[in-house]
Amino acid sequence: MDKRVTTIYDRYGEALRYLVVGGLTTVINIVLFFSLTHLGTAWFWANIVAWVLSVLFAFIANKKLVFGAADMTPRTVVKEAVSFFTLRGASLLADTAILFVGLTLLHGSPIMSK
């Protein structure tokens, strides 16, 4: 049994770590968004802050935990971070558009819109 688990982890470990980090990134985004809106922050700014912090977490966790990157020189980290945040920009635009429709146009609740 133990050998089978090790074999599965050796084969799928990176994918499993990637899924866990992605799930945690989503949880961080949602918790931050609801916390900030509960404290009175406008939904737009709460969404921006939640996105930035959750994507920052995803970048660091993916770099260190998922892919085990060894190159941590400032030049490499900045280059990869710019690329990572740029590619994730579409998710921010989609999330903002969905929240705008749900909260502003339809006057829905934040929990249903997010």
C-alpha positions in Angstrom: 0.0 0.0 0.0 2.7 2.5 1.0 4.6 1.8 -2.2 1.5 2.4 -4.3 0.9 5.8 -2.6 4.5 6.7 -3.3 4.2 5.7 -6.9 1.0 7.7 -7.3 2.6 10.8 -5.7 5.7 10.4 -7.9 3.6 10.3 -11.0 0.9 12.9 -10.1 2.5 14.9 -7.2 3.0 18.1 -9.2 -0.6 18.0 -10.5 -2.0 17.4 -7.1 0.1 20.2 -5.6 -1.1 22.5 -8.4 -4.7 21.7 -7.7 -4.3 22.3 -3.9 -2.6 25.6 -4.5 -5.4 26.6 -7.0 -8.0 25.7 -4.5 -6.3 27.7 -1.7 -5.9 30.6 -4.1 -9.7 30.6 -4.7 -10.4 30.4 -0.9 -8.0 33.3 -0.2 -9.7 35.4 -2.9 -13.2 34.7 -1.6 -12.4 35.2 2.1 -10.5 38.4 1.4 -13.4 39.7 -0.8 -16.0 39.0 1.8 -13.9 40.3 4.7 -13.2 43.6 2.9 -16.8 44.1 1.8 -18.0 43.3 5.3 -15.7 46.0 6.6 -17.3 48.5 4.3 -14.8 48.5 1.4 -16.5 49.1 -2.0 -16.9 45.8 -3.9 -14.6 47.0 -6.8 -11.7 47.8 -4.5 -12.3 44.7 -2.4 -12.2 42.6 -5.6 -8.9 44.2 -6.7 -7.2 43.7 -3.3 -8.4 40.1 -3.1 -7.3 39.4 -6.6 -3.8 40.9 -6.1 -3.2 39.1 -2.8 -4.5 35.7 -4.0 -2.5 35.9 -7.2 0.6 36.8 -5.3 0.0 33.8 -3.1 -0.5 31.6 -6.2 2.7 32.9 -7.7 4.8 32.2 -4.7 3.2 28.9 -3.9 3.4 27.6 -7.4 7.0 28.8 -7.8 8.2 27.2 -4.5 5.8 24.3 -3.7 4.5 23.1 -7.0 7.4 23.5 -9.4 10.3 23.8 -6.9 12.0 26.6 -8.8 15.6 27.1 -7.9 16.3 30.3 -9.7 15.4 33.1 -7.3 17.4 35.9 -8.8 15.6 39.2 -8.8 15.6 39.5 -12.6 14.0 36.0 -13.0 11.5 36.5 -10.3 10.4 39.9 -11.6 10.2 38.6 -15.2 8.1 35.5 -14.1 5.9 37.6 -11.8 5.1 40.1 -14.6 4.2 37.2 -16.9 2.2 35.4 -14.2 0.2 38.5 -13.2 -0.4 39.5 -16.9 -1.7 36.1 -17.8 -4.0 36.2 -14.7 -5.3 39.6 -15.7 -8.1 38.0 -17.7 -9.5 36.4 -14.6 -9.6 39.9 -12.9 -11.5 41.4 -15.8 -14.0 38.5 -15.9 -14.5 38.6 -12.1 -15.0 42.4 -12.2 -17.5 42.1 -15.1 -19.5 39.3 -13.3 -19.6 41.3 -10.0 -20.6 44.5 -11.9 -23.6 42.7 -13.5 -24.5 40.8 -10.3 -24.1 43.6 -7.8 -24.7 46.8 -9.8 -27.2 45.9 -12.5 -29.1 43.0 -10.8 -28.7 44.3 -7.2 -27.7 40.7 -6.1 -25.9 39.7 -3.0 -22.1 39.5 -3.0 -22.2 35.8 -2.1 -24.2 34.9 -5.1 -22.3 37.2 -7.5 -18.8 36.2 -6.3 
